[in-house]
Amino acid sequence: MRRTVIHTLKEWKSSENHKVLLLRGARQVGKTYVARELGRDFKYFIEVNFEKDSDVGRIFEQNLDPKRICESLSAYYGVAIIERETLLFFDEIQSCPKAIQALRFFYESVPQLHVIAAGSLLEFALADLPSWGVGRIRSIFMHPMSFDEFLLAQNEDAIIELKKIASPERPLEQVFHDKLNEYLKKFLLIGGMPEVVKTYINNSTDITKVQQVLSDITISYYDDFAKYKNRSPLLRLREVFGSVVRQAGGKYIYSNAGALSNPAQAKEALDLLEMAGLVHKVYHSSGQGIPLGAEVNFKKFKALFLDTGIFLQNAGLKMSEYLLAENTEMLNKGNLAEIFVGLELLKYADIHVKEQLYYWHREQRGSNAEVDYLIEQKGRVMPVEVKSGTTGKMQSMNLFIEERKALKGIRISLENFSKYGKIEVVPLYAVSNLFQ
């Protein structure tokens, strides 16, 4: 499983002045895997799992001196801890708040020691700490696998390179366009959770195994709700989690979350799901200029599941029926194409920043004009419209271009690369081209 983030980790390893790395993201997006992969490049590797090895937490109760901690950990695991030669990996670090607090001192006391920390519900632990090392720790935000990583997992390096150099002036040959659309259909159904992708590749003829892994991951998320039930009741979290599926593609309305939640309670629960990395909000922006976040209406937003496979699992989709289908009907299931594009925009963004998504809706009574996403490109606001097929009017896009004097718009659909006046067409499988 080739993850592009590993290139960033290798650069960090080679850097003379490297801070402690904090891998952040939802459960099972691959944080532990990439740390172990990087560990292969070191002479020594120590993995400290604070959930599995709960006794290790006692080492951090005396004081937070990194040198003493390293001596104790070396003796406990029987592995040398030497600067430049050892990768020290703290996993599930949210289970030991003292260890989180200790991270800030490693950069100063043992600056040449490579230290990585990760955790499934890390955001909750960080929110409870008054100080945890701002300026001494560098965050990396991880997501499920992107479509390009899905192709890499199937050794389709060559077709990725063809896709990169394609453009409206140089569209892909039809045979490659069709092949990528077929891969896309599979990826939309399977999603990008690493374990799911691996299961599909190893068992492509038995889709029930893929469905089972998706079910297992969904259950594990529900089980996690119990870990933050002190912040919100378990049943309310389940209800709001399900409401994200029901309200997909439209403005999220707290009062429609369910019978167990009033608007204030639904907001609290949704914010917790967002902290856990299970939900991403797409906020309304006026789109007047850069930065997009300068004129945001935080009361108007859409909510996206972290993964299309998990989304469809919760929507009750029978995957086998859609994998055999020759049309693109499944793209209309709960605005799946729009969800996919939003998630891809997050995955290809700067991994050192917690990226925010935006959309535009004309704020006039009786107006239905809406653009699915707004992105920043070369210092300008760029409207992005998503279509689930190969046809569709561009009234909202053209209205935005006219009102905001945008240089161009981007239409993402099942079409090949092309252009209609000021509107460039980018295939759904080529969202990564927007970041070249």
N, C-alpha and C positions, 0 to 999 in steps of 0.2 A: 504494500500500500504506500505509494509515493505521495507524500504531502508536501506542498510547496513551502510550508512554514519551516521545514527542515533546513532549507537554504538560509533562511534568516538565522536559525539557531547555529548553523555552522559559521556564519559570519561573526556572530556573537562570540563563539568559541575562539576565533582567531584574533579578536580585537584585544588590544593591549589594555584598554580602559573599559572593562565590562562591569555593568551593575548586576545585581541579583535580578533574575528573571522571574516574573510571576505569570504563569499561564492561567488565563481566565476564560470561562465559557461553561456551557451547560454540561451535565453529566453525559459521558460516553461520546464526546465529539472527537476524542483522540489525544487528549493532553498527555496521558501516561505513555501512550505509544510513542509519541514523538520524542519525549524525554529519554525513553529507553533506546530509541534509535540513535540519538545523539550520544548516548553513553557508550556506544560501540567505538566511538572515535577517541575515547579516553583510555588510559592505562588502567585506571581504577574507577569503579562506579558503585555508589551506594544509594539504594532506594529505601527511604524511610517512609513507611505507610503508617500514619498515625491512627488509622482505624484498626488496621491489622495488628500492629505492634504498639498497643496502647501503653505498655510499660515504658516505652522510649520517652513519653511525655514527661516523665519524672526528671529526666536529664535537664529539662528547661526550667525546673522549679527553683533551682538554687540561685543562679544568676544568668544573665544573658551574654556572658563573655564568649564570643565565638571560638576562641582558641581552646577554652575549657570544654565547650560543647563538642568541638571536633575531636578532641582527645577521647572523650567519653564515647562518642559514636564510633570511632575507629576501634576502640576496645570491644564495644558491644557487638559489632558486625564482623570484626576480624579482618577489616579491610583498611589499607592505608589511606589517609587523607592528606594529600600533598598538593600544594598550589601548582596549577598548570597541568597536573597529571590526573586529578580526581574530579569527577562530576558528582556533586552531592545533590540528590533529588529528594525533596520533601513532598510527598503525595498526601492527599486528603488533609492538608495542613489546617483546614478550618476546625478540625477536631482538637487542635492544640493552639489556642490563641497566643500563648507565651512564645511559641515557635514563630508565629507571624511577627510578633514584636521584635524577636531576635534578628530577623532578616536585615533590618536596617543597619545593624552593627557589623555584618559580614563585609560589606563594601569598604568599611574603614579599617577593620582589624586584619582581615585576610583578603586584600584586594585582588590577588591573583587566583583565588579559589573560585571555581565555577559552581554557582549555586542556582538551582531552579526549584520553584515551589508551584504547586497546583492544588486545586480542590474543587469538588463538585458544587458545593454551596458556599463558595468562598466569599461571595458578595455580602452574605449575611454577617459573616464574621468580621469583615472589614468595616461594615457599617457600625458595628458595636465597639470598635476600637477607636479611641480618641486620636491616636497617632500610630501609623504602621510603616513609615519609612518613605514618605514622599520625597523625591529627589535622589534617593539612594536605590530605589527599586524601579525597574522598567517592566511595564505590563505588556503582554501579548494577548490579544483577544482572538480566541479560536472559535470556529464554527464547524458544522458538519462539512463533509467534502463538497467541493464545487463540481460543476459539470466537467470542467477541464481535468480535475483530479479523478473523476469517474472514468474519463477516457484514458488517463495515464494508467489507471489500475488494470485496464484491458490492453495495455501496450499500444495504444493508438497515438503514439507520439507524432507520426507523420501527418495524420489528418489534423492534429492540433496546429501544426506549423502551417498547413494549407489554409486553415481557418484564420490564422493570425494575419496573413498577408492579403486576405480577401477584402474587398471594398465595393462600394456601389459602381465604381469604374471597372472593377475586376471581380465579378461575382464568381462563386464556386461553380465548378462543373456540376451538372445535375446529379451525376452518380454519387458525388461526395455530399451534396446537399441532402439527398434522400437518405443516405447512410447516417448522417448526423441527426436528422429528424427522427430516425428510428431509434438511435441511441437516446435521444432526448426523451422520447415517450417512455422508455424503460426507466430512465433516471427520475422522471417526474413521479412515477409510481413507486419506485424503490426508495428514493430519497438518498441523502448523502451521509447517513450515519455509518461510520466505518465498518462496524460489525455486520450491518445489513448488506453493504456493498460486497464485503468479503464473502458472505454467505451466498449472495446471488452469483458471484463469479464461480464459486466452487460447486454450486447446485443450480445452475441456470435452467435445468429441465424439471426441477422440483420447486415450484414457486411457493408451495405451502411452507417450506422451511424459511423462506424469506419473510413470509407473513408472520410466522411464529416469532422470529427475532424482533420484528416490529412490535408485536404484541408484548413481548418480554420487556422491551425498552419503555413502552407506554406504561406498563405496570410498575416499573421501577420509578418512573416519575411520580405516579400516584403514591407509591410508598414513601417517596421523599417528602410529600406533603405533611406527613406526620412529624417530620423533623422541624417544621416551622409552624406547627399548629398553634403554638403559643402566641403567634402574631395574628393568626386568622384561623377560624374553625375549619376542620378538615373537609366537611361537606360543602362549605362555601367555596373553598379552593377548587374542589372538583367541579362544582357548578360553573364557576367563572371560567375554568379551563375549557369546559365544553362549550361555553358561550362564544369563545373565540372562533370555533368551527362554524357555529350558526351565523355569526355576523361577518364572516370572511368576505372581503371585497368591498365592504361599505363602512361608513362611519360607525365606530363602536359606540354603543349607547349603554351606559351603565344600568339604566332602569330596565333594560331588556336582558340583563345577565341571568335572572332567574328568581324563583320565589323566595329563596333563602337570603337574598341580598338586597338591601336598599342601595341607592347610588353610592353613598359614602363607603359602605362595606364592600361593594363590588370594586370600587376604585382601589381600596386597600389590598384586596386579594389580587387584582390584576397587577398592581405595582410589585407585589411579592413574586408573582410569576415572571415578571420582567427581570427582576433582580436575579432569579434563578436561571435566566437565559432561555426560558421556554417560550417567551413571547417577545416580539419586537414591535414597537409602536412606530407608525408612520404619521408624523405630525403635519398639520396644515400649515403651509407657508404662503405668504402673499407673493413670493417670487419676484419682488421688486429689484433684488440685487444680491451681491455677495457680502457677508455670508448668509446662507439661507436661513440659519437659525436666528437671525436678528429680528425677524418679524413673524414669529410663530404663534399660532393660537393653540395653546396647550389643552384647550377644552375640545378641540376637534382633531381626532386621530383615527387611524385604522389600526387593527391589530393582526399581526402575522404569526403563525406558528413557526418554530425554529426550523422545521423540515417538512418537505412536501409528503414524504412517506409517512411520517408521524401524523400529519394533518389528515391524510386520506384514511389512515388506520382508524382515527377517531371519528371520521365521517362515515364509517361503515362500508367503505368501498371493497368490492370483491376484486382483488388485484388480477386474478387469473382471467377474468372476463375482458379486462381492458388491455392486457398484454397481447391477447389474441386478436383484438380489434384492429382493423386496417385503417379506420378513420381517426380523427382527432377529437372525438366526442368528449373524452375524459378531460380535455383542456378546459371545458366549460364547467367542470365540477367544482363548485365553490370558488370560482375565479382563480383556478389553479395556475394559469399562466402568469397572472399578476403577482401571485404569491411567489412563484419561482423567480421572477425577475427581481423582486425586492430582496430576496435572500441572496441571489447572485451578486447584487450590488453591494451587499454587506461583505460577502466573502472575498471580493476582489479589492476592497478598500484597504487603506493603511491599517495593518494589523496592530500597530502601536496605539491606535486611537479607537475609542468606543464610538463607532460611526452611528450617525443618526440619519434616518430616512425622512423624506418630505414629499408631500403631494400638493396639488393646487386645486381649489374649487372657487369658482367665481362667486364672490360674496355679494350677490344681488338677488333680490326677491324674485322667485320664479325662474331662476337660471339653473340649468342642469350642466353647465360647462365644467368639466373636471379633467385634469391631467394626472395620470397615475403616479408619476414620480417627477421630481425636479432634482437635477444633479448639477454639480459645479464642474465645468470643463473649460480649462484655459482661462480662468478668471471670469467666466460668463455663466449665467443661468441657462440650463438646457432642459427643455421639457421632454419627457419620455412617455409615450403612449404605448400600452401593451394591448395587442389583439391576439385572440386565441386561434384565429384562422389566417386566411390569406386576403381577406377583404375587410372592409369597414370604413366608415367615414372618419374624417379627421377634423371635424368642426371645432372641437375643444382645443385641439393642438393649434389650428390656424388662428383661433381667437386669442390664445395666449401669445403666439408669435407676434400678432398685430398689436396687442395691448402693451406687451412688455418689450417690444422691439428686439426680440431674440433673433440671433443670427440664423438659427436653424432649429429644427425639431428632430426627434428620433422616434421612429415607429419600430417597435419590436414585435415581430410576428413570425408565422411559419414560412413567409416568403424568403426568397434568396436576397442577397445584397442588391439594393437598387436605390433609386432616388426619384422623388416626385417634387419638383420645385425646390423649396427650402426644407423639405422633409426627407431625411435619409432613412432607409429601411435597413435594419439590422436583424438577422434571424435570431430566434429565441435561443438557439444554441451558441450564439456568439456574443453574449453580454460582456464577456471578458475583453472583447475588442475595444470597448469604451474606455478601458484603463490603460491602453497602450501609449 
